Amino acid sequence: MSDHPATRRTVLQSAAVASVACLGLSACGGPKPMPETDLGSPEQVPVGGAKVFPEQRVIVAQPAKGSFKAFSARCTHQGCVVGGNVDSHGVVTCPCHGSRFNTATGAVVQGPADAPLDTVPVRVRGGKLIAGGAQG
């Protein structure tokens, strides 16, 4: 133990090292599993298009009839929920800083976000579209 009090520089350097170390650990804020959520009828999602479910914070795409993909609607820049409208190019926009994401792939179309949207398990069960829970 040192007899010298911590300086502002020492505290900031320690915080930076801890932040970098935390990047590889999901326990430090990585994507968390989404609880299983009933989104209603699969017919809400257009074939060849997508729908944003803002309250559930999920985007569901249906690239081909009966085939679904889902992504978190939380922007990977600062966590805002992306806009509720999918444009004619299959892109949604974050209202906070303007990041744009492809709804079929989750890929960033325009930053400042530099990471794709997190994938979410999705399936049809009992005539309902179910997002989250365990992949299966």
C-alpha positions in Angstrom: 0.0 0.0 0.0 1.3 3.4 -0.9 1.5 6.4 1.5 0.7 8.7 -1.4 -2.9 9.7 -2.0 -4.3 8.8 -5.5 -4.1 11.7 -7.9 -6.8 12.5 -10.5 -4.5 11.1 -13.2 -4.0 7.8 -11.3 -7.8 7.4 -10.8 -8.5 8.1 -14.5 -5.8 5.7 -15.7 -7.2 3.0 -13.5 -10.7 3.6 -14.8 -9.5 3.4 -18.4 -7.6 0.1 -17.7 -10.7 -1.4 -16.1 -12.9 -0.3 -19.0 -10.6 -1.9 -21.5 -10.4 -5.1 -19.5 -14.2 -5.1 -19.3 -14.7 -5.1 -23.1 -14.0 -8.8 -23.4 -16.4 -9.8 -20.5 -20.1 -10.1 -21.1 -20.6 -9.6 -17.4 -19.5 -6.0 -17.8 -22.5 -5.0 -19.9 -22.5 -7.2 -23.0 -25.8 -8.1 -24.6 -28.2 -9.6 -22.1 -30.7 -12.3 -23.1 -34.1 -10.9 -23.8 -36.9 -12.6 -21.9 -39.4 -14.6 -24.0 -41.9 -12.1 -25.4 -45.1 -12.7 -27.4 -45.3 -10.2 -30.3 -48.6 -11.4 -31.6 -49.5 -12.5 -35.1 -46.6 -13.2 -37.5 -48.7 -11.6 -40.2 -47.8 -8.2 -38.7 -44.3 -8.6 -40.3 -44.4 -8.1 -44.1 -42.7 -10.7 -46.3 -39.5 -9.1 -47.6 -39.8 -6.4 -44.9 -39.6 -5.7 -41.2 -41.5 -4.3 -38.3 -40.2 -2.5 -35.2 -41.8 -3.4 -31.9 -40.7 -0.3 -29.9 -42.3 -1.3 -26.6 -40.6 -4.7 -26.7 -37.4 -3.2 -28.1 -37.1 -5.7 -31.0 -37.1 -5.5 -34.8 -38.4 -8.6 -36.7 -37.7 -9.1 -40.4 -39.3 -11.7 -42.7 -36.9 -12.1 -45.6 -39.0 -15.0 -47.0 -42.4 -16.3 -46.1 -42.3 -18.0 -42.8 -38.6 -17.2 -42.2 -38.0 -14.7 -39.4 -34.9 -12.8 -38.1 -34.9 -10.5 -35.0 -32.6 -7.9 -33.6 -32.5 -5.7 -30.6 -34.0 -2.3 -31.3 -31.4 -0.7 -29.0 -28.9 1.4 -30.9 -25.4 0.1 -30.3 -24.1 3.7 -30.1 -25.7 4.8 -26.9 -28.7 2.5 -26.3 -31.6 4.6 -27.6 -34.5 2.7 -29.2 -34.4 3.0 -33.0 -37.3 4.6 -34.8 -40.6 2.8 -35.4 -40.7 3.1 -39.1 -38.8 1.0 -41.6 -38.0 3.0 -44.7 -38.4 1.7 -48.3 -34.8 0.5 -48.2 -35.4 -1.7 -45.2 -33.5 0.7 -42.9 -34.4 2.1 -39.4 -33.0 5.2 -37.9 -32.0 6.0 -34.3 -33.7 9.2 -33.2 -30.9 10.2 -30.8 -27.8 10.5 -33.1 -29.0 9.4 -36.6 -27.4 5.9 -36.8 -29.1 3.8 -39.4 -29.4 0.0 -39.4 -30.4 -2.6 -42.1 -33.4 -4.4 -40.7 -32.7 -7.7 -42.6 -29.1 -8.0 -41.2 -28.8 -5.6 -38.3 -25.7 -4.1 -40.0 -24.8 -0.4 -39.5 -25.7 1.6 -42.7 -24.6 4.9 -41.2 -22.9 5.8 -37.9 -22.0 7.1 -35.4 -22.8 3.5 -34.3 -20.1 1.1 -35.4 -21.5 -2.2 -34.2 -24.4 -4.1 -35.7 -27.7 -4.6 -33.7 -27.6 -7.6 -31.4 -29.5 -10.7 -32.7 -32.5 -11.9 -30.8 -33.9 -15.5 -31.1 -37.3 -15.5 -32.8 -39.8 -18.3 -33.7 -43.4 -19.0 -34.4 -45.1 -21.0 -31.7 -48.8 -21.7 -31.4 -49.6 -19.2 -34.1 -47.7 -16.4 -32.2 -44.4 -14.7 -33.0 -42.1 -15.2 -30.0 -38.9 -13.2 -29.6 -36.2 -13.7 -27.0 -35.7 -16.6 -24.6 -33.5 -19.5 -25.5 -32.6 -20.2 -29.1 -34.3 -23.3 -30.2 
